[in-house]
């Protein structure tokens, strides 16, 4: 079993360490020595062997010089040798000893604040790059787990924001004027968008859990109305017409949880990329046991250049020219929601199709086998429940049509 490395013998800091310029606060040798002793006494074994006296003296010289320079400018460059566990630990020890014994070390009252401020600037300069650190964690074996944990942490407060914003918007907490109602609508829209992204991240690895193992009885109209209630504040805030078209036979056997999630994702996307006109959620009977679901909008439409990567979890749009800038603005760089929709529709035994054209609108649609409930068959509805046509009805022969 390897023996513990011997503790380094302390020595005074290198005589080559420069003296501070006149008018700059310097770190007394006593504080440097006590910081070195603290470093060696507390050096964690899992980091590696205790640094040699020469290494410590070299890094101490670099830090003392940097602390002096940082009192002149906060853009001073710190020698790369201090960008290390030794450099960061030694700087932390210097700060600790400075705070503990600054008077005994001969630091004047007026010098303490400039020294602490300079130490903080050096700390920021030699700190590991947070984005690289996070990137390394996300690229590791537990990266997806970390991302899902973050999504969980986001979704809970966002759910509370959604509930409170809708409650206040409806006037249940007291009178609300028109300006406040619109502001609450904006809050709801933003929170729902963030919550949807968090849910997409969580569901990306567990989409199969959203599909019931066996078909269950459910109301198609009930699913459509539930989606309508969730997205209604977005439609109202954007002054868009939101329509529902239920099927003639309502009670069906199927997978309502997965169906609800698909329709919610598609409808939220449609509202997000529609600035005027309408969005409709449709469920049309195409046979005794088949229903075609679609979400139709009169929005911007999807450029043909985006179609090949439409269902990619992350899209890389070129932005080198005016056309590319315009195309990139038409659709989100994150396609998690559509990725999950495609997986859920496939799990339910169908394919998700899309037809779209820039400036014309978009229609996502899929067909499901949904037998009518044997004990709850309902005849064709008439009168007030007849289907309502869209103001801008898509034509099958006009847009780009893609099977995905």
KADA-V367928 format. One record per run of one state. SS is the DSSP state (~ for helix, > for strand, _ for the rest). FROM is the first residue (numbers start at 1). TO is the last residue. If there is no record, write none. Layout:
<<SS;FROM;TO> <SS;FROM;TO>>
This chain:
<<_;1;28> <~;29;42> <_;43;44> <~;45;47> <_;48;52> <~;53;70> <_;71;79> <~;80;82> <_;83;84> <~;85;101> <_;102;108> <~;109;126> <_;127;129> <~;130;139> <_;140;142> <~;143;169> <_;170;177> <~;178;204> <_;205;206> <~;207;210> <_;211;215> <>;216;219> <~;220;238> <_;239;240> <>;241;245> <_;246;250> <>;251;254> <_;255;255> <~;256;272> <_;273;277> <>;278;287> <_;288;289> <>;290;297> <_;298;303> <~;304;307> <_;308;313> <>;314;314> <_;315;321> <~;322;330> <_;331;333> <>;334;334> <_;335;335> <~;336;347> <_;348;352> <>;353;357> <_;358;360> <>;361;369> <_;370;371> <>;372;372> <_;373;382> <~;383;385> <_;386;399> <>;400;403> <_;404;404>>
